Amino acid sequence: MQTLFREIRREFRWITSSKLVLVLAGAVLAMTAWGAVSGATSALQLVGQFQSTLRDYQEHGEDIATAFAAPSEVSGSTQQQIIANPLRYDLDQAVQGLTQMTGTGAAASALSLSALVFFPVVGFALGLFMGTHDTRSGSIAFRWPQVGLRGVVISKPLTIVLTMLALGAATAALSALASLATSPIVMGRVDALPLESFSVDGPSPSRTFAIGLLSVLIGTAFASFGLLVGVSTRNRTIVLTAFVMLYFLLPMLGSLDPRNLISLAGNGVFSFVGQFRPQTIGDNDPSLGILAVVLLLVVSAAATPPVWRMRTRLPSV
């Protein structure tokens, strides 16, 4: 156990000395900034839409109180929706948008966005670099005789898990702090609106915690895959560039597309407000998406040790 702790410390020292920690910190700051700006922009757009609808009702002499009291019903397909009672619908949307200005709401939105956009790429890059730094620097030549194959193979995945947990916690904490700055700006636009009887509570702490765990699981799964690719190819630049291009530029390929599986895993859990609400392709059962993420993690973790063992027998290592 003491040897394992020493190897984990060695991995974290490498993360610090190689300046990878600065890249990870920059990624967290970028995730937080994007989440804060997109959340505030989304809330302002939804509030503005409600204000516009409210003016139209007032200009046409509609009964505002009755419209507020009646529920809004949405029918039709996603492409062509029919909204009964648009005023109440826009009010509900504005109230939902304002939940992003609460601490838990901001954290939930940022973690949901990170799970879909940031953590797969950040996790893959983390695993890729951790899978190649020993072979590229030559340090593996004396690490294996010291701690054996098991010490190296176990310490890297544990370091990845701890790092992704830290990234998730930092993203949530910084997003909640950022809401303290964005909330006064947004709420200043809604002081005169009739929102007194409508709650603006954000997602519950339990839901936010579940989103955080799911986002960390997704990041860890892709990091485990990156670790496998790293120890197999020992290449960084080409592999990382190819992954980023495929993840962001390739059109959705169907229900088994990784981006669709992530959306599926978070279906009913992720917190997306406003226009950006990812739609899943095929079955809407989130357990299938979670199973796919877990399989990616398990298969990648199981396939890595044999590759490491093969590397120990190669004279080029």
C-alpha positions as YAML, in Angstrom:
chain: A
units: angstrom
residues:
- id: 1
  name: MET
  ca: [0.00, 0.00, 0.00]
- id: 2
  name: GLN
  ca: [2.85, 2.37, 0.83]
- id: 3
  name: THR
  ca: [4.38, 1.69, -2.58]
- id: 4
  name: LEU
  ca: [1.07, 2.49, -4.27]
- id: 5
  name: PHE
  ca: [0.76, 5.80, -2.42]
- id: 6
  name: ARG
  ca: [4.32, 6.66, -3.44]
- id: 7
  name: GLU
  ca: [3.53, 5.97, -7.09]
- id: 8
  name: ILE
  ca: [0.37, 8.07, -6.95]
- id: 9
  name: ARG
  ca: [2.41, 10.94, -5.47]
- id: 10
  name: ARG
  ca: [4.91, 10.45, -8.27]
- id: 11
  name: GLU
  ca: [2.13, 10.76, -10.86]
- id: 12
  name: PHE
  ca: [0.84, 13.95, -9.25]
- id: 13
  name: ARG
  ca: [4.38, 15.36, -9.11]
- id: 14
  name: TRP
  ca: [4.64, 14.71, -12.83]
- id: 15
  name: ILE
  ca: [1.30, 16.46, -13.43]
- id: 16
  name: THR
  ca: [2.70, 19.47, -11.56]
- id: 17
  name: SER
  ca: [6.22, 19.49, -13.00]
- id: 18
  name: SER
  ca: [5.07, 18.99, -16.59]
- id: 19
  name: LYS
  ca: [2.75, 22.01, -16.32]
- id: 20
  name: LEU
  ca: [-0.22, 19.77, -17.10]
- id: 21
  name: VAL
  ca: [-1.79, 21.14, -13.95]
- id: 22
  name: LEU
  ca: [-1.86, 24.56, -15.61]
- id: 23
  name: VAL
  ca: [-3.66, 23.10, -18.62]
- id: 24
  name: LEU
  ca: [-6.21, 21.43, -16.35]
- id: 25
  name: ALA
  ca: [-6.68, 24.63, -14.36]
- id: 26
  name: GLY
  ca: [-7.17, 26.58, -17.59]
- id: 27
  name: ALA
  ca: [-9.75, 24.03, -18.72]
- id: 28
  name: VAL
  ca: [-11.69, 24.43, -15.47]
- id: 29
  name: LEU
  ca: [-11.60, 28.21, -15.77]
- id: 30
  name: ALA
  ca: [-12.77, 27.98, -19.39]
- id: 31
  name: MET
  ca: [-15.60, 25.64, -18.40]
- id: 32
  name: THR
  ca: [-16.63, 27.95, -15.57]
- id: 33
  name: ALA
  ca: [-16.49, 31.11, -17.69]
- id: 34
  name: TRP
  ca: [-18.42, 29.54, -20.55]
- id: 35
  name: GLY
  ca: [-21.03, 28.18, -18.14]
- id: 36
  name: ALA
  ca: [-21.44, 31.54, -16.39]
- id: 37
  name: VAL
  ca: [-21.71, 33.53, -19.62]
- id: 38
  name: SER
  ca: [-24.05, 31.06, -21.33]
- id: 39
  name: GLY
  ca: [-26.20, 30.78, -18.21]
- id: 40
  name: ALA
  ca: [-26.56, 34.54, -17.83]
- id: 41
  name: THR
  ca: [-27.18, 35.00, -21.56]
- id: 42
  name: SER
  ca: [-29.79, 32.26, -21.58]
- id: 43
  name: ALA
  ca: [-31.57, 33.69, -18.54]
- id: 44
  name: LEU
  ca: [-31.64, 37.19, -20.05]
- id: 45
  name: GLN
  ca: [-32.99, 35.88, -23.36]
- id: 46
  name: LEU
  ca: [-35.77, 33.96, -21.63]
- id: 47
  name: VAL
  ca: [-36.66, 36.93, -19.44]
- id: 48
  name: GLY
  ca: [-36.65, 39.18, -22.51]
- id: 49
  name: GLN
  ca: [-38.97, 36.80, -24.34]
- id: 50
  name: PHE
  ca: [-41.36, 36.84, -21.39]
- id: 51
  name: GLN
  ca: [-41.27, 40.65, -21.25]
- id: 52
  name: SER
  ca: [-42.09, 40.82, -24.98]
- id: 53
  name: THR
  ca: [-45.03, 38.42, -24.62]
- id: 54
  name: LEU
  ca: [-46.28, 40.30, -21.55]
- id: 55
  name: ARG
  ca: [-46.29, 43.60, -23.51]
- id: 56
  name: ASP
  ca: [-48.23, 41.97, -26.34]
- id: 57
  name: TYR
  ca: [-50.88, 40.73, -23.91]
- id: 58
  name: GLN
  ca: [-51.12, 44.14, -22.27]
- id: 59
  name: GLU
  ca: [-51.42, 45.95, -25.62]
- id: 60
  name: HIS
  ca: [-54.26, 43.66, -26.69]
- id: 61
  name: GLY
  ca: [-56.09, 43.98, -23.38]
- id: 62
  name: GLU
  ca: [-55.74, 40.32, -22.43]
- id: 63
  name: ASP
  ca: [-56.53, 39.12, -18.89]
- id: 64
  name: ILE
  ca: [-53.01, 38.80, -17.46]
- id: 65
  name: ALA
  ca: [-54.09, 37.29, -14.12]
- id: 66
  name: THR
  ca: [-56.10, 34.56, -15.83]
- id: 67
  name: ALA
  ca: [-53.22, 33.71, -18.15]
- id: 68
  name: PHE
  ca: [-50.85, 33.42, -15.18]
- id: 69
  name: ALA
  ca: [-53.27, 31.17, -13.28]
- id: 70
  name: ALA
  ca: [-53.89, 28.78, -16.18]
- id: 71
  name: PRO
  ca: [-51.28, 26.12, -17.05]
- id: 72
  name: SER
  ca: [-49.50, 26.03, -20.38]
- id: 73
  name: GLU
  ca: [-49.83, 22.98, -22.60]
- id: 74
  name: VAL
  ca: [-47.35, 22.07, -25.32]
- id: 75
  name: SER
  ca: [-48.31, 19.69, -28.11]
- id: 76
  name: GLY
  ca: [-46.83, 18.65, -31.43]
- id: 77
  name: SER
  ca: [-43.35, 17.51, -32.32]
- id: 78
  name: THR
  ca: [-40.01, 18.97, -31.29]
- id: 79
  name: GLN
  ca: [-39.69, 20.62, -34.72]
- id: 80
  name: GLN
  ca: [-43.19, 22.16, -34.64]
- id: 81
  name: GLN
  ca: [-44.66, 22.83, -31.23]
- id: 82
  name: ILE
  ca: [-48.12, 24.20, -30.50]
- id: 83
  name: ILE
  ca: [-48.16, 26.21, -27.26]
- id: 84
  name: ALA
  ca: [-51.41, 26.96, -25.48]
- id: 85
  name: ASN
  ca: [-51.20, 30.01, -23.19]
- id: 86
  name: PRO
  ca: [-47.87, 31.44, -24.45]
- id: 87
  name: LEU
  ca: [-47.65, 33.97, -21.59]
- id: 88
  name: ARG
  ca: [-47.57, 31.30, -18.90]
- id: 89
  name: TYR
  ca: [-45.22, 29.21, -21.01]
- id: 90
  name: ASP
  ca: [-42.74, 32.09, -21.40]
- id: 91
  name: LEU
  ca: [-43.07, 32.84, -17.69]
- id: 92
  name: ASP
  ca: [-42.23, 29.24, -16.78]
- id: 93
  name: GLN
  ca: [-39.26, 29.34, -19.15]
- id: 94
  name: ALA
  ca: [-38.01, 32.61, -17.63]
- id: 95
  name: VAL
  ca: [-38.31, 31.22, -14.10]
- id: 96
  name: GLN
  ca: [-36.46, 28.08, -15.17]
- id: 97
  name: GLY
  ca: [-33.73, 30.21, -16.76]
- id: 98
  name: LEU
  ca: [-33.30, 32.16, -13.55]
- id: 99
  name: THR
  ca: [-32.51, 28.96, -11.67]
- id: 100
  name: GLN
  ca: [-29.06, 29.19, -13.28]
- id: 101
  name: MET
  ca: [-28.42, 32.23, -11.11]
- id: 102
  name: THR
  ca: [-28.56, 30.13, -7.94]
- id: 103
  name: GLY
  ca: [-25.50, 28.30, -6.63]
- id: 104
  name: THR
  ca: [-26.80, 24.78, -7.25]
- id: 105
  name: GLY
  ca: [-28.37, 25.80, -10.57]
- id: 106
  name: ALA
  ca: [-25.12, 27.30, -11.86]
- id: 107
  name: ALA
  ca: [-23.14, 24.24, -10.73]
- id: 108
  name: ALA
  ca: [-25.66, 21.82, -12.27]
- id: 109
  name: SER
  ca: [-25.68, 23.67, -15.61]
- id: 110
  name: ALA
  ca: [-21.88, 23.93, -15.77]
- id: 111
  name: LEU
  ca: [-21.38, 20.26, -14.89]
- id: 112
  name: SER
  ca: [-23.99, 19.19, -17.45]
- id: 113
  name: LEU
  ca: [-22.29, 21.24, -20.15]
- id: 114
  name: SER
  ca: [-18.87, 19.93, -19.07]
- id: 115
  name: ALA
  ca: [-20.03, 16.31, -19.17]
- id: 116
  name: LEU
  ca: [-21.16, 16.71, -22.77]
- id: 117
  name: VAL
  ca: [-18.53, 19.07, -24.19]
- id: 118
  name: PHE
  ca: [-15.44, 19.40, -21.97]
- id: 119
  name: PHE
  ca: [-14.82, 16.37, -19.78]
- id: 120
  name: PRO
  ca: [-14.61, 13.79, -22.60]
- id: 121
  name: VAL
  ca: [-11.84, 15.82, -24.29]
- id: 122
  name: VAL
  ca: [-10.09, 16.85, -21.06]
- id: 123
  name: GLY
  ca: [-10.30, 13.29, -19.74]
- id: 124
  name: PHE
  ca: [-8.98, 11.77, -22.96]
- id: 125
  name: ALA
  ca: [-6.05, 14.22, -23.02]
- id: 126
  name: LEU
  ca: [-5.26, 13.49, -19.37]
- id: 127
  name: GLY
  ca: [-5.22, 9.73, -19.95]
- id: 128
  name: LEU
  ca: [-3.25, 10.10, -23.18]
- id: 129
  name: PHE
  ca: [-0.51, 12.14, -21.54]
- id: 130
  name: MET
  ca: [-0.36, 9.87, -18.48]
- id: 131
  name: GLY
  ca: [-0.03, 6.85, -20.77]
- id: 132
  name: THR
  ca: [2.92, 8.31, -22.66]
- id: 133
  name: HIS
  ca: [4.99, 10.38, -20.24]
- id: 134
  name: ASP
  ca: [6.96, 7.41, -18.80]
- id: 135
  name: THR
  ca: [7.85, 5.91, -22.16]
- id: 136
  name: ARG
  ca: [8.69, 9.29, -23.71]
- id: 137
  name: SER
  ca: [10.92, 10.33, -20.82]
- id: 138
  name: GLY
  ca: [12.46, 6.90, -20.28]
- id: 139
  name: SER
  ca: [11.54, 6.89, -16.59]
- id: 140
  name: ILE
  ca: [9.65, 3.62, -17.03]
- id: 141
  name: ALA
  ca: [13.02, 1.86, -17.31]
- id: 142
  name: PHE
  ca: [13.64, 2.30, -13.59]
- id: 143
  name: ARG
  ca: [10.02, 2.48, -12.38]
- id: 144
  name: TRP
  ca: [9.20, -1.09, -13.36]
- id: 145
  name: PRO
  ca: [12.20, -2.65, -11.51]
- id: 146
  name: GLN
  ca: [11.31, -0.57, -8.43]
- id: 147
  name: VAL
  ca: [7.57, -1.12, -8.11]
- id: 148
  name: GLY
  ca: [6.72, -3.75, -10.69]
- id: 149
  name: LEU
  ca: [4.10, -3.68, -13.39]
- id: 150
  name: ARG
  ca: [1.21, -3.74, -10.89]
- id: 151
  name: GLY
  ca: [2.31, -0.56, -9.15]
- id: 152
  name: VAL
  ca: [2.43, 1.38, -12.41]
- id: 153
  name: VAL
  ca: [-0.82, -0.02, -13.80]
- id: 154
  name: ILE
  ca: [-2.80, 0.67, -10.61]
- id: 155
  name: SER
  ca: [-1.35, 4.08, -9.78]
- id: 156
  name: LYS
  ca: [-2.24, 5.66, -13.12]
- id: 157
  name: PRO
  ca: [-6.00, 4.86, -13.08]
- id: 158
  name: LEU
  ca: [-6.27, 5.93, -9.44]
- id: 159
  name: THR
  ca: [-4.54, 9.19, -10.25]
- id: 160
  name: ILE
  ca: [-6.97, 9.72, -13.12]
- id: 161
  name: VAL
  ca: [-9.99, 9.12, -10.86]
- id: 162
  name: LEU
  ca: [-8.70, 11.54, -8.21]
- id: 163
  name: THR
  ca: [-7.88, 14.15, -10.84]
- id: 164
  name: MET
  ca: [-11.32, 13.96, -12.44]
- id: 165
  name: LEU
  ca: [-12.96, 14.21, -9.02]
- id: 166
  name: ALA
  ca: [-10.91, 17.34, -8.35]
- id: 167
  name: LEU
  ca: [-11.87, 18.81, -11.74]
- id: 168
  name: GLY
  ca: [-15.56, 18.13, -11.12]
- id: 169
  name: ALA
  ca: [-15.48, 19.63, -7.63]
- id: 170
  name: ALA
  ca: [-13.54, 22.69, -8.83]
- id: 171
  name: THR
  ca: [-15.97, 23.25, -11.72]
- id: 172
  name: ALA
  ca: [-18.97, 23.05, -9.40]
- id: 173
  name: ALA
  ca: [-17.44, 25.33, -6.75]
- id: 174
  name: LEU
  ca: [-16.22, 27.98, -9.20]
- id: 175
  name: SER
  ca: [-19.54, 27.96, -11.06]
- id: 176
  name: ALA
  ca: [-21.41, 28.56, -7.80]
- id: 177
  name: LEU
  ca: [-19.03, 31.43, -7.00]
- id: 178
  name: ALA
  ca: [-19.47, 32.86, -10.51]
- id: 179
  name: SER
  ca: [-23.23, 32.97, -9.97]
- id: 180
  name: LEU
  ca: [-22.62, 35.53, -7.21]
- id: 181
  name: ALA
  ca: [-21.32, 37.88, -9.91]
- id: 182
  name: THR
  ca: [-23.86, 37.11, -12.65]
- id: 183
  name: SER
  ca: [-26.94, 36.93, -10.43]
- id: 184
  name: PRO
  ca: [-27.13, 40.68, -9.58]
- id: 185
  name: ILE
  ca: [-26.78, 41.58, -13.27]
- id: 186
  name: VAL
  ca: [-29.57, 39.26, -14.38]
- id: 187
  name: MET
  ca: [-31.88, 39.79, -11.41]
- id: 188
  name: GLY
  ca: [-31.69, 43.53, -11.98]
- id: 189
  name: ARG
  ca: [-33.66, 42.93, -15.17]
- id: 190
  name: VAL
  ca: [-36.49, 41.07, -13.43]
- id: 191
  name: ASP
  ca: [-37.16, 43.17, -10.33]
- id: 192
  name: ALA
  ca: [-40.27, 44.73, -11.89]
- id: 193
  name: LEU
  ca: [-41.66, 41.46, -13.29]
- id: 194
  name: PRO
  ca: [-44.59, 39.65, -11.65]
- id: 195
  name: LEU
  ca: [-42.60, 36.70, -10.34]
- id: 196
  name: GLU
  ca: [-43.58, 36.94, -6.68]
- id: 197
  name: SER
  ca: [-45.81, 33.86, -6.69]
- id: 198
  name: PHE
  ca: [-43.41, 31.70, -8.72]
- id: 199
  name: SER
  ca: [-40.49, 29.86, -7.14]
- id: 200
  name: VAL
  ca: [-37.01, 30.37, -8.61]
- id: 201
  name: ASP
  ca: [-35.34, 27.49, -6.79]
- id: 202
  name: GLY
  ca: [-32.51, 25.78, -8.59]
- id: 203
  name: PRO
  ca: [-31.95, 22.03, -8.95]
- id: 204
  name: SER
  ca: [-31.85, 20.19, -5.65]
- id: 205
  name: PRO
  ca: [-28.44, 19.48, -4.07]
- id: 206
  name: SER
  ca: [-29.02, 15.75, -4.59]
- id: 207
  name: ARG
  ca: [-29.61, 16.24, -8.31]
- id: 208
  name: THR
  ca: [-26.58, 18.51, -8.59]
- id: 209
  name: PHE
  ca: [-24.51, 15.87, -6.79]
- id: 210
  name: ALA
  ca: [-25.80, 13.19, -9.19]
- id: 211
  name: ILE
  ca: [-24.86, 15.38, -12.18]
- id: 212
  name: GLY
  ca: [-21.40, 15.83, -10.69]
- id: 213
  name: LEU
  ca: [-20.88, 12.09, -10.22]
- id: 214
  name: LEU
  ca: [-22.09, 11.36, -13.75]
- id: 215
  name: SER
  ca: [-19.82, 14.01, -15.25]
- id: 216
  name: VAL
  ca: [-16.83, 12.60, -13.36]
- id: 217
  name: LEU
  ca: [-17.74, 9.08, -14.52]
- id: 218
  name: ILE
  ca: [-17.86, 10.26, -18.13]
- id: 219
  name: GLY
  ca: [-14.54, 12.09, -17.84]
- id: 220
  name: THR
  ca: [-12.93, 9.08, -16.15]
- id: 221
  name: ALA
  ca: [-14.20, 6.70, -18.84]
- id: 222
  name: PHE
  ca: [-12.69, 8.81, -21.60]
- id: 223
  name: ALA
  ca: [-9.49, 9.24, -19.59]
- id: 224
  name: SER
  ca: [-9.24, 5.46, -19.25]
- id: 225
  name: PHE
  ca: [-9.70, 5.18, -23.00]
- id: 226
  name: GLY
  ca: [-7.04, 7.85, -23.51]
- id: 227
  name: LEU
  ca: [-4.68, 5.91, -21.23]
- id: 228
  name: LEU
  ca: [-5.16, 2.78, -23.34]
- id: 229
  name: VAL
  ca: [-4.58, 4.70, -26.57]
- id: 230
  name: GLY
  ca: [-1.53, 6.39, -25.07]
- id: 231
  name: VAL
  ca: [0.22, 3.20, -23.96]
- id: 232
  name: SER
  ca: [-0.65, 1.59, -27.31]
- id: 233
  name: THR
  ca: [0.51, 4.34, -29.67]
- id: 234
  name: ARG
  ca: [2.91, 6.42, -27.53]
- id: 235
  name: ASN
  ca: [1.81, 9.37, -29.66]
- id: 236
  name: ARG
  ca: [0.23, 12.55, -28.38]
- id: 237
  name: THR
  ca: [-0.16, 15.24, -31.02]
- id: 238
  name: ILE
  ca: [-1.68, 13.24, -33.86]
- id: 239
  name: VAL
  ca: [-3.92, 11.16, -31.61]
- id: 240
  name: LEU
  ca: [-5.24, 14.13, -29.61]
- id: 241
  name: THR
  ca: [-5.83, 16.20, -32.74]
- id: 242
  name: ALA
  ca: [-7.71, 13.35, -34.38]
- id: 243
  name: PHE
  ca: [-9.85, 12.79, -31.30]
- id: 244
  name: VAL
  ca: [-10.79, 16.47, -30.96]
- id: 245
  name: MET
  ca: [-11.66, 16.74, -34.64]
- id: 246
  name: LEU
  ca: [-13.77, 13.58, -34.57]
- id: 247
  name: TYR
  ca: [-15.56, 14.60, -31.39]
- id: 248
  name: PHE
  ca: [-16.44, 18.15, -32.42]
- id: 249
  name: LEU
  ca: [-16.51, 18.20, -36.22]
- id: 250
  name: LEU
  ca: [-17.87, 14.80, -37.22]
- id: 251
  name: PRO
  ca: [-21.68, 14.80, -37.67]
- id: 252
  name: MET
  ca: [-23.73, 12.65, -35.33]
- id: 253
  name: LEU
  ca: [-23.44, 9.08, -36.59]
- id: 254
  name: GLY
  ca: [-26.47, 7.60, -34.89]
- id: 255
  name: SER
  ca: [-27.57, 6.14, -31.58]
- id: 256
  name: LEU
  ca: [-24.15, 4.61, -30.85]
- id: 257
  name: ASP
  ca: [-22.31, 7.90, -31.34]
- id: 258
  name: PRO
  ca: [-20.41, 8.72, -28.10]
- id: 259
  name: ARG
  ca: [-22.01, 12.17, -27.94]
- id: 260
  name: ASN
  ca: [-25.47, 10.65, -28.21]
- id: 261
  name: LEU
  ca: [-24.63, 8.07, -25.53]
- id: 262
  name: ILE
  ca: [-23.49, 10.84, -23.17]
- id: 263
  name: SER
  ca: [-26.73, 12.74, -23.77]
- id: 264
  name: LEU
  ca: [-28.63, 9.51, -23.23]
- id: 265
  name: ALA
  ca: [-26.79, 8.79, -19.96]
- id: 266
  name: GLY
  ca: [-27.77, 12.21, -18.64]
- id: 267
  name: ASN
  ca: [-31.34, 12.11, -19.91]
- id: 268
  name: GLY
  ca: [-33.56, 13.32, -17.06]
- id: 269
  name: VAL
  ca: [-30.54, 14.22, -14.90]
- id: 270
  name: PHE
  ca: [-28.58, 16.88, -16.77]
- id: 271
  name: SER
  ca: [-29.75, 20.45, -16.34]
- id: 272
  name: PHE
  ca: [-29.97, 22.31, -19.66]
- id: 273
  name: VAL
  ca: [-32.02, 25.50, -19.81]
- id: 274
  name: GLY
  ca: [-32.97, 27.55, -22.86]
- id: 275
  name: GLN
  ca: [-32.37, 26.70, -26.50]
- id: 276
  name: PHE
  ca: [-29.43, 24.32, -25.95]
- id: 277
  name: ARG
  ca: [-31.15, 21.08, -24.97]
- id: 278
  name: PRO
  ca: [-29.46, 18.05, -26.57]
- id: 279
  name: GLN
  ca: [-31.91, 15.56, -28.08]
- id: 280
  name: THR
  ca: [-31.08, 11.88, -27.99]
- id: 281
  name: ILE
  ca: [-31.36, 9.59, -30.98]
- id: 282
  name: GLY
  ca: [-33.19, 6.30, -30.58]
- id: 283
  name: ASP
  ca: [-34.10, 4.86, -27.19]
- id: 284
  name: ASN
  ca: [-34.44, 7.39, -24.35]
- id: 285
  name: ASP
  ca: [-33.53, 4.92, -21.59]
- id: 286
  name: PRO
  ca: [-30.65, 6.56, -19.65]
- id: 287
  name: SER
  ca: [-29.51, 3.21, -18.27]
- id: 288
  name: LEU
  ca: [-28.28, 2.27, -21.76]
- id: 289
  name: GLY
  ca: [-26.12, 5.38, -21.92]
- id: 290
  name: ILE
  ca: [-24.73, 4.81, -18.43]
- id: 291
  name: LEU
  ca: [-24.02, 1.17, -19.31]
- id: 292
  name: ALA
  ca: [-22.12, 2.28, -22.42]
- id: 293
  name: VAL
  ca: [-20.00, 4.71, -20.38]
- id: 294
  name: VAL
  ca: [-19.26, 2.04, -17.75]
- id: 295
  name: LEU
  ca: [-18.33, -0.46, -20.47]
- id: 296
  name: LEU
  ca: [-15.92, 2.03, -22.01]
- id: 297
  name: LEU
  ca: [-14.30, 2.50, -18.59]
- id: 298
  name: VAL
  ca: [-14.11, -1.21, -17.75]
- id: 299
  name: VAL
  ca: [-12.94, -2.42, -21.17]
- id: 300
  name: SER
  ca: [-10.28, 0.29, -21.43]
- id: 301
  name: ALA
  ca: [-9.04, -0.39, -17.89]
- id: 302
  name: ALA
  ca: [-8.93, -4.14, -18.52]
- id: 303
  name: ALA
  ca: [-7.13, -3.81, -21.86]
- id: 304
  name: THR
  ca: [-4.39, -1.51, -20.57]
- id: 305
  name: PRO
  ca: [-2.37, -3.98, -18.37]
- id: 306
  name: PRO
  ca: [-1.72, -6.45, -21.22]
- id: 307
  name: VAL
  ca: [-0.41, -3.60, -23.35]
- id: 308
  name: TRP
  ca: [1.84, -2.45, -20.50]
- id: 309
  name: ARG
  ca: [3.12, -6.02, -20.11]
- id: 310
  name: MET
  ca: [3.89, -6.17, -23.82]
- id: 311
  name: ARG
  ca: [5.77, -2.89, -23.54]
- id: 312
  name: THR
  ca: [8.02, -4.32, -20.80]
- id: 313
  name: ARG
  ca: [9.25, -6.95, -23.25]
- id: 314
  name: LEU
  ca: [10.04, -4.54, -26.05]
- id: 315
  name: PRO
  ca: [13.66, -3.39, -26.30]
- id: 316
  name: SER
  ca: [12.51, 0.07, -27.44]
- id: 317
  name: VAL
  ca: [10.90, 0.84, -24.08]
...
